[in-house]
Structures are given as C-alpha cells and as structure tokens.
Amino acid sequence: MRPLVAGNWKMNGLTAQLAEAMMLADGLAAGTPPVCDVMLCPPFPLISALVHVVKGRSILVGAQDCHAKASGAQTGDVSAEMLADIGASAVIVGHSERRADHGERDSDVKAKAEAALRAGLTAIVCIGETAGQRAAGLTLEVTGRQLAGSLPKGATAANTVIAYEPVWAIGTGLTASTADVAEVHAFLRRRLSELSPGNSDKLRILYGGSVKPANAKELMAVPHVNGALVGGASLKAADFLGILLGYRI
C-alpha cells in the first residue's frame, strides 16, 4: 500500500504560513518524488487558500475536524460537505486533543468519520493511550476499544486511515520506541481483521507522536506502519521535507 504522511498544523498559521506550503511543494518537485502521499491539514480559515496554493502540485489538503451533521443550527461548526466543497480531500477525526479538550467519545468520532465518508472525504481516525493508561498496562485494551468504537461503517482502504498517536508522545518530545510501535501496530492490524474483514491488510495505519527528521526513517520502517501523522515538524517545509526524504526512491 502507498504510505501517507500528513501534517497537522493544529491551531497554528496565518496566511503567511502558506509560504511554507509553497516551499514544501517546490522541494518535492526539485528531487525524486517521495513514494508516498503527502497531505497538509491546516486550520479551517486556511484550507481554501491552501487548496489554491498547491493546485496541480503533489500535496493533498485535509481538515482537522468536522461536525457529524451535514447542516443545521450548529454555530461555529463545519460540516464534512463544506470541507469537500472547498477542495479538502480528507479530515482528521478523534484526535486526542479533541477527545480530551472537547470530551469527544468514540461514538462521536465514529459519527464524524461516517460524515466524512458521506461527503466523499477520507477519514483519518485517531486513537491512542495516555501515559497513565500505558503505565497501567492498558495500551492494547484502550486502543482496541477506541478502534472498535470509532471505526466508521463502510470503512475501506480507499476512504479510511487509522492514526495511532500515543497521547504521552504528542508535543512532548517523547517518542514511542520502535518495539512499542511495532507491538501496537501489529495488534491494530489483527484487530482490523476482525472489525473489517477483507480490508485489514490494505487499511493504512499511521504513527504519530513527535515524529521528526531524526527519527522518521526508523519509525516508518516498523512493520505495519504505513506513514505518519506529523504535528510541529509539519509547520516548517525543511523539517517536513526531512521526514519525507525517507520515502524517496
């Protein structure tokens, strides 16, 4: 399967940040193209402008969240259909920051993922354990439960991506060991064989959590790791290109 490396800009970036996207596009065009899909997920106000900036370039544009409904009296929310209408091709759902800061449950994440599929977007479904859960030996229990509860009905390799992001490694500088990543990704692959028979060997499972140029190649070589969901390192073209170098032919 073709790997995916997606950059989550989170709540960062004014219009000046689009210059980094232009530099990223130029950097990708300058050398041998990476053998992976490349995506940037900016804040809502930058999506339309970014779609225009990277038009005709080898960069996909995604969003960071969506509402489960297509329309309605939901002040401040954005539907998956609206995202598709302005050119987004994917949306992240269930990121740990949404789960923690907004109280999103697995059922909420599943509803948003199904909204993404309804609108023709790819759903990037995030799961991951906290430091306390890992210390208690609950990593597989927690991630297995989140996967089962968040996976949208009708998930296929064409419309759904899973992102394993241990919460304790997001924005902390800490990174799971390759052994830890291998254990969880192998477990998720087995769990997918039960939840989505026929698709389990094709669904991409990304790793996220302080991925940077210095560790990306090693992490991406772990079995069942089919790319990365990158946070802070995606804000600078040079750093993101450094991660993508591992996927050049």
C-alpha positions in Angstrom: 0.0 0.0 0.0 1.2 3.5 -0.7 2.1 5.3 2.6 0.6 8.6 3.7 2.5 11.4 5.5 0.1 14.0 6.8 1.0 17.2 8.5 -1.4 18.5 11.2 -0.8 22.2 11.7 -3.3 22.3 14.6 -4.2 25.9 15.6 -1.1 27.4 14.0 -0.6 29.6 11.0 -1.8 32.8 9.5 -1.8 33.5 5.8 1.9 33.9 5.9 2.2 30.2 6.7 1.2 29.4 3.1 4.7 30.3 2.1 5.9 27.2 3.9 3.4 25.1 1.8 4.8 26.7 -1.4 8.4 25.9 -0.3 7.3 22.3 0.5 5.7 21.9 -2.9 8.9 23.3 -4.6 11.1 21.0 -2.5 9.0 18.0 -3.5 9.3 19.0 -7.2 13.0 19.5 -7.0 14.1 15.9 -6.4 12.8 12.4 -7.0 9.2 12.4 -5.8 8.6 10.5 -2.5 6.8 7.2 -2.9 4.1 8.3 -0.5 1.1 10.5 -0.5 1.7 14.0 1.1 -1.0 15.9 2.9 -1.3 19.1 4.9 -4.2 19.8 7.3 -4.3 23.5 8.2 -6.8 25.4 10.4 -10.2 25.9 8.8 -9.5 29.6 7.6 -6.5 28.4 5.5 -8.0 25.4 3.8 -9.4 27.2 0.7 -6.3 29.3 0.2 -4.0 26.2 0.6 -6.1 24.3 -1.9 -5.3 27.1 -4.4 -1.6 27.3 -3.5 -1.0 23.6 -4.1 -3.3 23.1 -7.0 -1.5 20.9 -9.6 1.2 20.0 -7.1 1.7 16.7 -5.3 0.1 17.8 -2.0 -3.3 16.8 -0.7 -5.3 19.1 1.6 -7.2 17.9 4.6 -9.0 19.4 7.6 -8.7 18.9 11.3 -12.3 18.2 12.4 -15.9 18.2 11.1 -19.4 18.1 12.5 -21.4 14.9 12.2 -24.3 16.7 10.6 -24.4 18.0 7.0 -26.0 21.3 8.0 -28.1 22.8 10.7 -28.1 25.1 13.8 -24.6 24.3 14.9 -23.0 27.7 15.4 -19.2 27.6 14.9 -19.1 24.1 13.4 -18.2 23.0 9.9 -19.6 20.0 8.1 -17.8 17.5 6.0 -19.7 18.6 3.0 -18.5 22.1 3.4 -14.9 20.9 3.6 -15.4 18.8 0.4 -16.9 21.9 -1.3 -13.8 24.0 -0.8 -11.4 21.3 -2.0 -10.4 19.3 1.0 -10.0 15.6 0.4 -9.7 14.3 4.0 -10.4 15.2 7.6 -8.8 14.2 10.9 -11.3 12.9 13.4 -10.9 11.9 17.0 -7.5 13.5 17.6 -6.6 13.1 21.3 -6.8 16.9 21.8 -10.4 16.8 20.6 -11.1 13.8 22.8 -9.6 15.5 25.9 -10.5 19.2 25.4 -13.9 18.7 23.9 -15.0 15.4 25.5 -15.4 13.5 22.3 -16.3 9.9 22.8 -15.7 7.0 20.5 -19.3 7.3 19.3 -18.8 11.0 18.4 -15.7 10.1 16.5 -17.4 7.4 14.6 -20.3 9.7 13.7 -17.8 12.3 12.3 -15.9 9.6 10.4 -19.1 8.4 8.8 -19.9 12.1 7.9 -16.5 12.2 6.2 -17.4 9.1 4.2 -20.8 10.5 3.4 -19.2 13.7 1.9 -16.6 11.7 -0.1 -13.7 12.6 2.2 -11.1 10.2 3.6 -11.5 9.9 7.4 -8.2 9.9 9.4 -9.3 8.3 12.6 -7.0 8.9 15.6 -6.6 6.6 18.6 -4.0 6.4 21.4 -3.5 5.9 25.1 -2.5 8.3 27.8 0.7 8.0 29.9 -1.4 6.7 32.8 -3.0 4.0 30.7 0.3 2.9 29.3 1.8 2.7 32.8 -1.2 0.6 33.9 -0.6 -1.8 31.0 -3.8 -0.8 29.3 -2.4 0.3 25.9 -3.8 -2.6 23.8 -7.1 -2.6 25.7 -7.6 1.2 25.2 -6.5 1.3 21.6 -8.5 -1.8 20.7 -11.6 -0.3 22.3 -11.1 3.1 20.6 -10.6 1.4 17.2 -13.8 -0.7 17.6 -15.8 2.3 18.7 -14.5 4.8 16.3 -14.2 2.9 13.0 -16.9 4.1 10.6 -19.4 1.7 9.0 -18.3 1.1 5.4 -14.6 1.7 6.2 -12.3 0.7 3.3 -8.7 1.3 2.4 -9.9 4.0 0.0 -11.8 6.0 2.5 -10.4 5.4 5.9 -6.9 5.8 7.6 -6.1 4.9 11.2 -3.6 7.0 13.1 -2.1 5.7 16.3 -0.9 8.6 18.4 0.2 7.7 22.0 -1.1 10.8 23.8 2.0 11.0 26.0 4.2 11.4 22.9 2.2 14.3 21.3 4.1 17.6 21.5 6.2 16.3 24.4 9.4 15.4 22.5 8.9 11.9 23.7 8.6 9.1 21.1 7.5 5.6 21.5 10.2 3.0 21.0 10.2 1.0 17.7 9.3 -2.0 19.8 6.3 -0.2 21.3 5.2 1.0 17.9 5.6 -2.5 16.4 3.5 -4.1 19.2 0.6 -1.7 18.9 0.5 -1.5 15.1 0.6 -5.3 14.8 -2.2 -5.5 17.3 -4.2 -2.9 15.4 -3.7 -4.9 12.2 -5.1 -8.0 13.9 -8.0 -6.1 15.3 -8.8 -4.7 11.9 -9.0 -8.2 10.5 -11.9 -8.8 13.0 -13.6 -5.4 12.5 -13.2 -5.0 8.8 -12.6 -8.4 7.1 -11.2 -8.1 3.6 -9.8 -4.6 4.3 -7.4 -5.2 7.2 -4.3 -5.8 5.1 -4.9 -2.7 3.0 -6.0 0.0 5.5 -3.2 2.4 6.3 -2.1 2.7 9.9 -0.1 5.9 10.6 2.1 6.6 13.6 2.1 10.0 15.2 3.8 11.4 18.2 6.9 13.7 18.0 7.8 12.4 14.5 10.7 14.4 13.2 13.5 14.1 10.6 15.8 12.5 13.1 13.5 9.5 13.9 11.2 9.3 10.9 13.1 6.8 8.8 13.4 4.4 11.7 9.8 4.7 12.7 8.5 4.4 9.2 10.5 1.1 8.7 8.5 -0.6 11.5 6.2 -3.3 10.2 2.5 -2.2 9.8 3.5 1.5 9.9 2.1 2.9 6.7 3.1 6.5 7.2 2.9 9.3 9.7 0.7 12.0 11.2 3.1 14.8 11.9 2.5 17.8 14.2 5.0 20.5 14.9 7.5 19.3 12.3 5.0 19.9 9.5 5.0 23.6 10.1 8.4 24.1 8.5 8.9 23.0 4.9 12.5 22.0 5.7 11.5 19.8 8.6 8.7 18.2 6.8 10.8 17.5 3.7 13.4 15.9 6.0 10.7 13.4 7.1 9.6 12.8 3.5 13.2 12.1 2.4 12.8 8.6 3.9 10.2 7.9 1.2 12.2 9.0 -1.8 13.1 6.2 -4.3 
